[in-house]
Amino acid sequence: MREVLDAVMATWRAGGTAGLATVVRTIKSAPRPAGAALVVAPDGTVAGSVSGGCVEGAVYELAAEVVSTGVPALERYGFSDDDAFAVGLTCGGILDVFVEPVSQQTFPQLADVAATIAAHRPVAVATVIAHPDHAWLGRHLIVEPDTVAGTLGSGRADAAVADDARGLLLAGRTTVLSYGPDGERVDETTGDTDTGMAVFVASYAPPARMLIFGAIDFAAALAQQATFLGYRVTVCDARPVFATAARFPAADEVIVDWPDRYLHAQQELGAIDARTAICVLTHDPKFDVPALQVALRLNEVGYIGAMGSRRTHLDRLARLREAGLGETELAGLSSPIGLDLGARTPEETAVSIVAEIIARRWGGGGRPLTAVDGRIHHEPA
């Protein structure tokens, strides 16, 4: 829902009802992940996507029907070769889409959820998508680390789902959970939505961070690419003449500080986690080596890359070894940074860097898809 939240809130604040369609489950090579959403406003305008185009028309019609009737619906869309004009996914995947009417009456906590997400605080939204008692459908439970708001229909169900949702929120996972009709624990692999309850838990963790060290033109291009991918971007450099907000309009913040000192402070604050990407671009040893000493000793970090030629890389490794880093720590460094795309310009280099980060995240090999057999979409590495 994050991607269509502004559109949903516009209708919500105006007192209208929007049709919100959310991908809640995917099977095989579905084009969009769980959590992808499409919203239909009262005037018929659309924001977002649930399938990249394959079934958007059918979902649009269902959303309009749900708004009209006020009754949520769970629909499965899959590949069909019986009829060339049938509504289906040409990719061969399967996705389940839950469509609900969203208004101040059906989702009174939405404004608080939007404010929490905007403040970069973690929150999970649990929604009943299947239940033998249709009155439960579309009910929401808002779960934060220390608070719970709303109700799914009973105290027992609320307690069970809140407990599980906090675990999913901590891991940043979005998925469907299965229970008995009153929140009883069941085996998810055998949960029957005709007799039990299915709950979609959407986790809205704060955006992953990208820390870019080095206020150079490559950093400006990388900040733009990272922002496009949804990262919260920080550019840091010890030189105030270069580290200015005007030079990095795409960055969320520009910090004037020594990279190693800033990185150490962020570590102390607990502001670095397994999703954080650290990109060291100055290729100046007085900045790079101290920063990498801190970065490579972090317990959890998603990616560490450093820019420079192969000669610079070898010199950097020698300096890091002299500083006491071992081979296991050095193995966590991607240097020279980025995939081999033949990039030359700052913009092309930025694409090669984020391509490597994406490949690392999902376990991709970085080869052309024409040279790869098997599934196109990977599970998280």
C-alpha positions as CSV (number, residue, x, y, z in Angstrom):
1,M,0.0,0.0,0.0
2,R,2.9,2.3,0.6
3,E,3.2,3.1,-3.2
4,V,-0.4,4.2,-3.4
5,L,-0.8,5.7,0.1
6,D,-1.0,9.3,-1.1
7,A,-3.8,8.5,-3.6
8,V,-5.7,6.5,-0.9
9,M,-5.4,9.3,1.6
10,A,-6.6,11.9,-0.8
11,T,-9.9,10.0,-1.1
12,W,-10.0,9.2,2.6
13,R,-9.5,12.8,3.7
14,A,-12.2,14.0,1.2
15,G,-14.7,11.6,2.9
16,G,-15.0,9.3,-0.1
17,T,-14.5,5.6,-0.6
18,A,-11.6,4.2,-2.7
19,G,-11.3,0.6,-4.0
20,L,-8.0,-0.8,-2.8
21,A,-6.7,-3.9,-4.4
22,T,-3.6,-5.6,-2.8
23,V,-1.6,-8.6,-3.9
24,V,-1.7,-10.8,-0.8
25,R,-0.1,-14.0,-2.2
26,T,2.0,-15.0,-5.2
27,I,2.8,-18.4,-6.8
28,K,5.5,-19.1,-9.4
29,S,6.5,-16.1,-11.5
30,A,3.9,-13.6,-10.5
31,P,4.9,-10.1,-11.9
32,R,4.4,-8.1,-8.7
33,P,5.2,-9.1,-5.1
34,A,2.9,-9.4,-2.2
35,G,2.0,-6.0,-1.0
36,A,1.8,-4.4,-4.5
37,A,-1.4,-2.4,-4.7
38,L,-3.8,-0.6,-7.0
39,V,-6.3,2.0,-5.9
40,V,-9.4,3.2,-7.8
41,A,-10.6,6.7,-6.8
42,P,-14.3,7.7,-6.8
43,D,-13.7,9.6,-10.1
44,G,-12.3,6.4,-11.7
45,T,-8.7,7.4,-11.8
46,V,-6.2,4.7,-11.0
47,A,-2.8,4.7,-9.2
48,G,-0.5,1.7,-8.7
49,S,-0.4,-1.7,-10.2
50,V,-1.0,-5.3,-9.1
51,S,0.3,-7.2,-12.2
52,G,2.2,-4.8,-14.5
53,G,-0.8,-4.8,-16.8
54,C,-1.9,-8.4,-17.2
55,V,-5.1,-8.3,-15.1
56,E,-5.4,-4.6,-14.3
57,G,-8.7,-4.3,-16.2
58,A,-10.3,-7.1,-14.3
59,V,-9.1,-5.8,-10.9
60,Y,-10.3,-2.3,-11.8
61,E,-13.8,-3.7,-12.5
62,L,-13.7,-5.7,-9.2
63,A,-12.6,-2.6,-7.3
64,A,-15.5,-0.6,-8.7
65,E,-17.9,-3.4,-7.7
66,V,-16.5,-3.6,-4.2
67,V,-16.9,0.1,-3.7
68,S,-20.5,-0.2,-4.9
69,T,-21.5,-3.1,-2.7
70,G,-19.2,-2.4,0.3
71,V,-18.3,-6.1,0.4
72,P,-14.5,-7.0,0.2
73,A,-13.5,-9.7,-2.2
74,L,-10.5,-12.1,-2.5
75,E,-9.9,-13.1,-6.1
76,R,-7.2,-15.4,-7.7
77,Y,-5.8,-14.6,-11.1
78,G,-3.7,-17.2,-13.0
79,F,-2.6,-18.3,-16.4
80,S,-5.2,-19.6,-18.8
81,D,-4.5,-21.1,-22.2
82,D,-8.1,-22.3,-22.8
83,D,-9.1,-19.0,-24.1
84,A,-6.6,-16.6,-25.7
85,F,-8.7,-13.6,-24.5
86,A,-9.3,-14.9,-21.0
87,V,-8.2,-12.7,-18.1
88,G,-5.0,-14.2,-16.9
89,L,-1.3,-13.8,-16.3
90,T,0.7,-14.4,-19.5
91,C,3.8,-15.0,-17.4
92,G,2.3,-18.2,-16.0
93,G,2.2,-17.1,-12.4
94,I,-0.7,-16.9,-10.0
95,L,-1.6,-14.1,-7.6
96,D,-4.3,-13.6,-5.0
97,V,-5.7,-10.1,-4.8
98,F,-7.8,-8.8,-2.0
99,V,-10.0,-5.8,-2.8
100,E,-11.6,-3.7,-0.1
101,P,-13.5,-0.4,0.2
102,V,-11.4,2.1,2.1
103,S,-13.0,5.1,3.8
104,Q,-13.1,6.8,7.1
105,Q,-15.8,4.3,8.2
106,T,-14.1,1.1,7.0
107,F,-10.5,2.1,8.0
108,P,-10.6,4.8,10.7
109,Q,-7.0,4.2,11.7
110,L,-5.6,4.9,8.2
111,A,-4.5,8.5,8.9
112,D,-2.5,7.3,11.9
113,V,-0.9,4.5,9.8
114,A,0.1,7.1,7.1
115,A,1.6,9.4,9.7
116,T,3.6,6.5,11.2
117,I,5.0,5.4,7.8
118,A,5.8,9.1,7.0
119,A,7.7,9.3,10.3
120,H,9.8,6.2,9.3
121,R,8.5,4.3,12.3
122,P,7.7,0.5,11.9
123,V,4.1,-0.5,11.7
124,A,2.2,-3.6,10.5
125,V,-1.3,-3.7,9.1
126,A,-3.1,-7.0,9.6
127,T,-6.3,-7.5,7.4
128,V,-8.7,-10.3,7.5
129,I,-9.0,-11.6,3.9
130,A,-10.9,-14.8,4.5
131,H,-13.2,-16.0,7.2
132,P,-16.4,-18.1,7.5
133,D,-18.2,-15.1,9.0
134,H,-18.1,-12.5,6.3
135,A,-18.6,-9.8,8.8
136,W,-14.9,-10.2,9.7
137,L,-13.7,-9.5,6.2
138,G,-11.7,-6.3,5.8
139,R,-11.2,-5.7,9.5
140,H,-7.8,-4.3,10.4
141,L,-5.4,-4.6,13.3
142,I,-2.7,-1.9,13.5
143,V,0.4,-3.3,15.2
144,E,3.4,-1.3,16.3
145,P,6.3,-2.5,18.4
146,D,4.6,-1.4,21.6
147,T,0.9,-0.7,20.7
148,V,-2.1,-2.3,19.0
149,A,-5.1,-0.5,17.5
150,G,-8.3,-1.8,16.0
151,T,-9.7,-5.3,16.2
152,L,-10.2,-8.3,13.9
153,G,-13.3,-9.5,15.8
154,S,-12.2,-11.0,19.1
155,G,-9.6,-10.6,21.8
156,R,-8.1,-14.0,21.2
157,A,-7.7,-13.3,17.5
158,D,-6.2,-9.9,18.1
159,A,-3.6,-11.3,20.6
160,A,-2.5,-14.1,18.3
161,V,-2.2,-11.9,15.2
162,A,-0.5,-9.1,17.1
163,D,2.1,-11.5,18.4
164,D,2.8,-12.9,14.9
165,A,2.7,-9.5,13.2
166,R,5.4,-8.2,15.5
167,G,7.7,-11.0,14.5
168,L,7.0,-10.3,10.8
169,L,7.6,-6.6,11.3
170,L,10.9,-7.2,13.0
171,A,12.0,-9.3,10.0
172,G,10.4,-6.9,7.4
173,R,8.2,-9.7,6.0
174,T,4.8,-9.4,4.4
175,T,2.7,-12.6,4.1
176,V,-0.6,-14.4,4.8
177,L,-1.1,-16.1,8.1
178,S,-3.7,-18.9,8.8
179,Y,-5.7,-19.4,12.0
180,G,-8.8,-21.0,13.2
181,P,-11.9,-18.8,13.1
182,D,-11.2,-17.3,16.5
183,G,-7.4,-17.0,16.1
184,E,-6.6,-20.6,17.0
185,R,-3.2,-21.8,15.9
186,V,-3.2,-24.0,12.8
187,D,-0.7,-25.5,10.4
188,E,-0.3,-22.8,7.7
189,T,0.2,-25.6,5.1
190,T,-3.2,-27.1,5.8
191,G,-5.2,-24.0,6.8
192,D,-8.7,-24.1,5.2
193,T,-10.0,-20.6,4.5
194,D,-13.5,-22.0,4.2
195,T,-13.5,-22.9,7.9
196,G,-10.7,-20.8,9.3
197,M,-9.3,-17.3,9.1
198,A,-6.6,-15.9,6.7
199,V,-4.9,-12.7,7.7
200,F,-2.7,-10.6,5.4
201,V,0.0,-8.9,7.4
202,A,1.7,-6.0,5.5
203,S,4.9,-4.8,7.2
204,Y,5.9,-1.2,6.7
205,A,9.4,-1.0,8.1
206,P,11.4,2.2,7.6
207,P,13.0,2.5,4.2
208,A,16.3,0.8,3.8
209,R,19.2,3.3,4.0
210,M,22.0,4.0,1.6
211,L,25.0,5.8,3.0
212,I,27.2,7.4,0.3
213,F,30.6,8.7,1.3
214,G,32.2,11.1,-1.0
215,A,30.5,14.3,-2.3
216,I,31.3,13.8,-6.0
217,D,29.4,13.7,-9.2
218,F,29.1,9.9,-9.1
219,A,27.5,10.3,-5.6
220,A,24.8,12.7,-7.0
221,A,23.9,10.1,-9.7
222,L,23.9,7.3,-7.2
223,A,21.7,9.2,-4.8
224,Q,19.1,9.7,-7.6
225,Q,19.1,6.0,-8.5
226,A,18.9,4.9,-4.9
227,T,16.0,7.3,-4.2
228,F,14.2,5.9,-7.2
229,L,14.5,2.4,-5.6
230,G,13.1,3.6,-2.4
231,Y,16.2,4.0,-0.3
232,R,16.6,6.8,2.3
233,V,19.8,8.3,1.1
234,T,22.5,10.1,3.1
235,V,25.5,11.7,1.5
236,C,28.5,12.4,3.8
237,D,31.8,14.1,3.2
238,A,34.2,16.0,5.5
239,R,34.6,18.8,3.0
240,P,31.8,21.5,3.5
241,V,32.5,23.1,0.2
242,F,31.4,20.0,-1.6
243,A,28.8,18.5,0.8
244,T,25.9,20.8,0.2
245,A,22.2,20.1,-0.3
246,A,22.2,22.1,-3.5
247,R,24.6,19.6,-5.1
248,F,22.6,16.6,-4.0
249,P,18.9,17.4,-4.4
250,A,17.9,13.7,-4.5
251,A,19.5,12.9,-1.1
252,D,17.4,12.9,2.0
253,E,20.2,14.4,4.0
254,V,23.7,15.8,3.4
255,I,26.1,15.5,6.3
256,V,29.4,17.3,6.8
257,D,31.6,15.0,8.8
258,W,34.4,12.5,8.6
259,P,33.0,9.3,7.1
260,D,34.4,7.0,9.8
261,R,33.2,9.2,12.6
262,Y,29.7,9.5,11.1
263,L,29.5,5.8,10.4
264,H,30.6,4.9,14.0
265,A,27.9,7.3,15.4
266,Q,25.2,5.7,13.3
267,Q,26.4,2.3,14.5
268,E,26.1,3.5,18.1
269,L,22.5,4.7,17.4
270,G,21.5,1.4,16.0
271,A,20.7,3.1,12.6
272,I,22.5,0.5,10.5
273,D,20.9,-2.9,9.8
274,A,21.0,-5.8,7.4
275,R,19.3,-3.8,4.7
276,T,21.7,-0.8,4.7
277,A,24.0,-0.2,1.7
278,I,27.3,1.6,2.3
279,C,29.0,3.0,-0.8
280,V,32.4,4.6,-0.4
281,L,33.1,6.7,-3.5
282,T,35.9,9.2,-2.7
283,H,38.8,6.7,-3.6
284,D,41.0,8.8,-1.3
285,P,42.7,6.6,1.3
286,K,42.5,9.2,4.1
287,F,38.7,9.0,3.8
288,D,38.1,5.5,2.5
289,V,40.3,3.4,4.7
290,P,39.0,4.7,8.1
291,A,35.4,4.4,6.9
292,L,35.9,0.9,5.6
293,Q,37.6,-0.2,8.8
294,V,34.3,0.7,10.6
295,A,32.0,-0.6,7.9
296,L,33.7,-4.0,7.5
297,R,33.5,-4.7,11.2
298,L,29.8,-4.1,11.4
299,N,27.8,-7.1,12.6
300,E,25.0,-6.5,10.2
301,V,25.0,-4.6,6.9
302,G,23.5,-5.4,3.5
303,Y,26.2,-4.2,1.2
304,I,29.6,-2.5,1.3
305,G,31.2,-1.2,-1.9
306,A,34.1,1.0,-2.7
307,M,34.9,2.9,-5.9
308,G,38.3,2.9,-7.6
309,S,40.6,1.3,-10.1
310,R,42.0,-2.2,-9.6
311,R,45.3,-0.5,-8.6
312,T,43.4,1.6,-6.0
313,H,41.7,-1.6,-4.8
314,L,44.9,-3.5,-4.2
315,D,46.4,-0.5,-2.4
316,R,43.3,-0.2,-0.3
317,L,43.4,-3.9,0.6
318,A,47.0,-3.5,1.7
319,R,46.1,-0.6,3.9
320,L,43.2,-2.4,5.4
321,R,45.3,-5.4,6.2
322,E,47.9,-3.1,7.9
323,A,45.0,-1.7,10.0
324,G,44.3,-5.2,11.3
325,L,41.4,-6.5,9.1
326,G,41.3,-10.2,8.3
327,E,40.5,-11.9,5.1
328,T,37.0,-12.8,6.3
329,E,36.2,-9.1,6.9
330,L,37.8,-8.1,3.6
331,A,35.6,-10.7,1.8
332,G,32.6,-8.5,2.6
333,L,33.9,-5.7,0.4
334,S,32.7,-5.2,-3.2
335,S,35.5,-3.4,-4.9
336,P,35.7,-2.2,-7.6
337,I,32.1,-1.3,-7.0
338,G,29.3,-2.3,-9.3
339,L,28.5,-4.9,-12.0
340,D,30.4,-5.1,-15.3
341,L,28.1,-3.1,-17.5
342,G,30.8,-1.2,-19.4
343,A,29.6,1.9,-17.6
344,R,31.5,5.2,-18.1
345,T,29.3,8.2,-17.1
346,P,28.3,8.9,-13.5
347,E,24.7,7.9,-14.4
348,E,25.7,4.6,-16.0
349,T,28.0,3.8,-13.1
350,A,25.2,4.5,-10.6
351,V,23.1,1.9,-12.5
352,S,25.9,-0.6,-12.3
353,I,26.2,-0.1,-8.5
354,V,22.5,-0.4,-7.8
355,A,22.4,-3.4,-10.1
356,E,25.0,-5.2,-8.0
357,I,23.0,-4.3,-4.8
358,I,19.8,-5.7,-6.3
359,A,21.6,-8.9,-7.4
360,R,23.1,-9.3,-3.9
361,R,19.7,-8.8,-2.3
362,W,17.9,-11.4,-4.5
363,G,20.7,-13.8,-5.3
364,G,20.8,-12.9,-9.0
365,G,23.8,-13.7,-11.1
366,G,24.0,-10.5,-13.1
367,R,23.8,-12.4,-16.4
368,P,21.4,-11.7,-19.3
369,L,18.1,-13.5,-18.8
370,T,18.5,-15.0,-22.2
371,A,21.5,-16.9,-20.8
372,V,19.7,-18.2,-17.8
373,D,17.2,-21.1,-17.4
374,G,14.6,-21.4,-14.7
375,R,12.7,-18.8,-12.8
376,I,13.1,-15.1,-13.5
377,H,12.1,-13.9,-10.1
378,H,14.3,-14.9,-7.2
379,E,13.5,-15.3,-3.5
380,P,15.5,-13.1,-1.1
381,A,19.1,-14.3,-0.8
